[in-house]
Amino acid sequence: MSDLVRVSLSIEKPLFERLEKLVADSEYRSRSEYVRDLIRSRLVEQEWSSGRTLLGTISLIYDHHARGLSDRLIHQQHHFAGTVLATTHVHLDENLCAEMIMVRGRGKDIKALADRLRREKGVLHAKLATGTTGKDLL
């Protein structure tokens, strides 16, 4: 880990009290680690508006009985062959499936894939979890 620097800041008492509650509710061991994670989260958000290589996960819930849906989902993933790293498929019940697709690439390409998958008829829920390669968080 890099050298630690102590920082002092001023915030209004009600805001500080809310921070303390957030830290306590989240079960972080310290306020410092909680604030470090807030900063890292904001840095990841900023990365998604850059042209850098990023990581993400697209989660889908869909009705596998929807006509041709499985083939269309696979087709969309093949269209983004350099972006899709891995896919995990889970049978939730006799009708529903979940799929988690790990992706790497430029933010706009990952978002384009997530949007295409989301628009497929029979997809009940689609969510993109944005991530980072971590290179700029150290």
N, C-alpha and C positions, 0 to 999 in steps of 0.2 A: 504494500500500500504506500502511496505517496506521503510526503510530510503533511502533518495536520496543521491547520491554521485556526486559531481561535477567532471567532467573529462575535461582535456585539451588535445588537440591533434594537431599535425602538419601535414598539407597536402599541396600539391602544390596549388598555386593560381588557375590555370585552373580547377583543380579537385574540389576545394572549390566552385568556381563559378557554376560548373555543379551541385553540391549538392544543392546550393541555388535555382537553377532553378527547380530541382526535387521537393524540398520542396514547392516552390511557386506553381508549377503546380499541385501538389497533394492536395493542400488546407489543409495541416496539420496546426495546430495552432502554432507549434513550430518545430524548427530543432531537438530538443531533442526527441520529440515524433516520428519523422520520423526515426531517428537513432535507437531508441529503437525497432521500428517495423522491421528495417533491421536486427538487432541482433536476434530478436525473429524468424524471417523467417529463418535465418541461423541455429538456434538451432533446428527448426522443420526439416530442411533438414538432419541434423546429426541424429536426432531420427530415421529417416527412414532407416538408415543403422544399427540400433541396433535391439535387440530382444524384445523391449518394446511393450506394447499395444498401438496402435495408432488409430486414426480416419481418415476417408476419405470419399469422395463422388465420385462415378463413374457415369458419365453422358453419356447417350447413345442417339443417334438419329438413328432410324431405320425404314425400310419399313415394316409395319405390314402385308403386303400382301406376303412377302417372305415366301415361303412354310415351315411351321413348326417352324419358327423362334421364335415366342412367347413361344412355348413349350420348345425349346432348351434354351432360356434365363432363363426361370423359373427353368429348370433342373440344369443349372449351378449354380444358386443361392442356390438351395437346397443342392447341393454338398458342399457349403460353409455355411451351416445353422448356425453355431456358429459365423460366421463373418458378415452376412447380418443382419442389425438392422431394416431397413425399406426401402420400395420402393415406390416411387411416380411415377405414370404413367399419362402422359398428351397426349391427341390427338391433334396434330398440324394441321392436315388437314385430308382429306379423305385417304391419303396414309401413312403419316409420324407420328411417335410417338416419344416422348421423355420420357426417364426414368431416374430418379435420384435414386441411390442406396446408402444409408448411410451404411458404413461398419466400423467395429471395429475389430482389431486383430493385428497380427504381420505384419510388412510391406511386407514381402515376400509372405504371404498368400493373402493379399489384392491385391498386384500386380499380383499374379497368377490369381485371379478371374477377374481382369480388363483385363488381356491379353486373357483369355478364351472368355470373352464376346466380345472383340474387333475382334477376329478371326471368329466369327459366320457370315456366309454368310447372307447378308441383313442388317448388322450393317453398317451404313454409316459414323458414327463418334462415337468415344469413348474417353473419357478423364477422367483420375484419378486426382482429386484434393486432394493433401496430406494435412493431418491435424494432430492434436495432441490432447491428452487429456488435455493439458495445465498444467499438474502437475509440469513440469520442467521450466515453463516460469515465475513463480512468483518471 
